[in-house]
Amino acid sequence: MVRLRAFQLAGCRLRFHTGDHGPPHFHAGVVDAWEIRVFFLQEPPGYEVKFEVKRVSGRTVREILKLAAAHRAELFEEWERSQADE
């Protein structure tokens, strides 16, 4: 796993998995609580829930999606690098 450099969000773990499948996405979550996949190249960015033990708040999802849209180009560069590190 590679930590996102484009942005961080307090309380969330934001990572790329090396050698991950497409489409380009990153994983956002809180350990042992929830994890989502964020598809940042979609317009607007989309997401899917990977798991939820505790429900992810709508406010948190909206903030992650807003940041993903604002940093789309940087995220794509990071995605490509993370896949090359496989």
N, C-alpha and C positions, 0 to 999 in steps of 0.2 A: 504494500500500500504506500501511496505517496500523498503527503499532505498538500492541499490546495495552496497555491501562493497568491492567486488573484485576489482572494479575500478570505476573511475568517468571520465567524459569528460566535459571539460569547456563548458558551455552554454547549456548542455543537461540535462534533467531529466531522470535518469535511475532507474527503479523501478520494483519490483515484485508485482503482485496483490495477496493478500492472498486468498486462496481457488479458485485459477484460474484453468482453464481446461488445460489438456495436449495437445500436448507434451510440455515438459519444455521450457519456454521462459521468456524473460523479455521485458518490455516496455521501449522504448527510445523515447524521444521527446522534443519539445519546446512548452511550453504552448501556446495555441491558434494558433499554426502554423502547426505542424505536429506531428504524432506519428507512430512508427513502432513497430512490434513485432519481436524480434530477437530469432531465434531458434538455441540456442548455441550448442546443441548436434549433429546437422547435421554436416557432413563433406563435404565441408566447411560449416560454419554456414550460415543459410539462414535468410530471413526476409520477412515480408509482410507489406504493408502500411495499417495502421488502418484508418488514415485520413490525408489529406493534404489541408491546406488552403494556405500555402506557401510551395513550393517544397523543399523537403529535398535534400541537395547537395550530389552528388556521393562521394565526398571526405569524408563527415561526415559518410555516410553509410559504406564506406570502412574502416574507422578508427574504428567504432563501431564493425564491423565484425572481424577485426584483433584483437582487444582487447578481444572480446568474445572467439575467438579461443585460445588465450594465457591464458585465465583464466577459461577454460571450467570446470575443476574439482571443483574449488571454487564456480563457478556459480551454479553447480548442487547441492552442499551442501547447498548453500543459498536457492535454489529453494525448496529443501526438507523441510528446516526449515520454509520457508514462507507458505508452504502448511499445515504444522503441526500447525501453529498459527491460523488457520481458526476458 
